[in-house]
């Protein structure tokens, strides 16, 4: 009986560990400012960190998020990210910030963040936003959407495909926090139709159940 109980405890701990490791690990020190100079670094918690004695306020600072991004592109939006590449002090802290600007009727196309949950607040404009659930037991995928106005907040769960669309004839602006220092982005259309080298058209033709000419056309748009 004791052996069975012990194995049950081990199983629960193993499950808890696997869940905990699904996001950025908790740091074992106050901070670990990323550095590329091992001569001025300490090896702490498995990473090179800047010597705390050499850390300054600049390691935790950036500026410029008051400046609108250039939305003159095909999708009519631009993401300005503040992650560990911009603020070395974010290393191991498990959080990032982004500003997203949208031209009138601009879109942040369907994409996913493999390493972070996103919480978004609308500063200006009106957005139609949503995400799609993972495959359900019946094979379906539920679309969850909401129209957001200034001051509204919405959450996109980690790893799920999501999007934002500016439904207005004026620019829109949002700020979003993401639960990873380096959340990653996979833009669905770019990844599927614009990979290098390209995915075999026969694979995509079968997967999307369309004529091969459609796949050829889409791959040309993203390459």
N, C-alpha and C positions, 0 to 999 in steps of 0.2 A: 504493500500500500504506500509506504514511504517513498519507494523508488518511483512509483507511478506519479505521486505528487511532485516529486523532484523534477521528473521529466516534463510535467505539465508547466511548472514554473519556468523551466528552461525554454519551453516553447513560447510562452508568453513574452519572456524577455527578448527572445530572438525576433518575435514579431514587432515588439516595441522598438527595438534597435533598427529594424528595417524601415519602419515608419519614420523614425527620427532622422535617418540619413537621407530622406527624400528631399530635404532642403539644405541650405547652407549650414555647415556645422557651427556650433556655438564656440566662440573663441575662449581660450584658456588664459587670456591676459587682457589688460585694458584695451589695447589696440595693437595692430600689426600693420604699420604703414608699409605698403609694398615698395620694394626697391630693386633696382637692377645692378646695384653695386655691392657685391658681397664683402668688400673691404669695410663698408660702413653698415654692416648688417649683423643681426643675431639670428640663429636658427632656432625658432620657437614654434612649437605646435606644428611641426612638419613644413614650415614655410620660412623663406627668408624675409625677415622684417627689418626695417630701419631701426638702428640703435635708438631706443627711447630718448637718450640724452641728446640726440640730434634732431628730434622731431620738433617741428614748428607749426604755427597756426596755418601756414600755407598748405600743409599736408592734409588739412581738413576743409579746404576752402576752394570754391570756384565762383565765377560770376558770369553774367551774360544772359541769364534766363529771362530777363526783362526785354530782350531783343527778339522780335518775331522772326521765325525761320522762313526761308524762301520756299514757298509752296508752288513755284512755277515748274511743275513736272507733270507727268502723265496722270498721276493719281490725285494731285492737288492737295498733298499734305506733306509735312516734314516732322520727323521726330528728332528732338535735341535731347540726347541722353546724358545724364550725370551718373556715371558708374565708377568702378574702381580705376578705369583708364583716365578719368578726369580728376577724381579725388583719391589719391593713394590711400588715405586714411580709412576709406570704406573697406579695405581688404579685411576679410573675415567677419565683417559686421552684418552681412546678409541683407543689405538694403540698397536701393538705387532710386533715382528720381528722373522723370522725363517731362519735358514740355512738348506738346504736340500742337502744331498749327495747321488749320484747315482752310483752304480757299473755299469760296462759295461752292457748294455741292462737291467738295473734296472728300476723299475717303482714305482712311487708314485700312488697307485691304485685309481680308481674312488672314490671320497669322496666329502663331502660338509662341508662348514663352516657355521653353522646356524646364526652366529652373526657377520660376517665380510666379506668385499670385500678384495681380495688379489691382490697385484701388485708385479710381480716377475721379477727379472733381472738375466740373465744367466752370470755367472762368468767364467765358464769353460765348454766346451763340446757342444753337440748338442742335443736338446730335441724336441720331438714331443709332443705338448701340446694341450689341448682342453677342452671345456665345452659343456654341453647339456642344451638347453633352457628348461624352464618349459613347461607344456602341452599347445599347441596352440589351437585356436578355432576349427581347423579341426582334432584335436586329435594327431597331429604329435609333434615330438621333434627334433629340428634342432641341428645338431652337428657342432660346430665352432672350427676349428683346425688351427694350424700354426706350422711350423718348426722353432725353435729358435736357434740362434747361439750366441756366446760370445758377450755380450753387448746388446742383444735384450731384450725388455721389453714386458710383456703381462699381461693383467688384467683378473681375474676371478671374475665375479659379485657375490655378497653375496647370499648364499643359493643354488647356482647352482652346480650340479655335475660336477667335473672337474678332470683332471689327468695330469701327466707328464711321459714321457717315454724316457729313454736315448737310442737313436738310434745308438750310437757309440760304438766302442770297447775300449774306454778309459773312465775313470771316468768323471762325470759331477758334477758341483756345482752351486747352485743358492742361492740367498738371496731374501726374500719376506717380504713386509710389509703388515699387515692385520689390518683392521680398527676396532679393538676391543681389549680391554685389556685381554679378555678371549674368544677367537673366537669360540672355540669348534670344534670338528672334528667328523664326522660320516662317517666311512669307509663303503661303501655300502655293499660289500660282507660280511664283518665281522658282520655288524648289522643284515643283513637279514638271513644269514646262521649260525651265531655263537652267537646269543643272548642267554641270560640265564634268565629264562628257554627258550628252543628253541621254535620257532614258529611252530605251528601244521603243519606237512608236507602236510596235505590235503589243507591247505590254500595256501602254496607255489606251490604245484602241479597245482592247479587251476590258480593261478596268473601267473605262468611262462609257463603254457600250455605244460608241459613236463611229462614224466613218473615219478612216485613216486620214482623209484629206483635212478633217477638222483638227486632228492632232498635229499634222504637219503645219497647218496655219498657226496654231497656238504656239508651237515651239519656235516658229519664226518670230513671233511677237516678243518672245522673252530671251532671244539669243542675238 
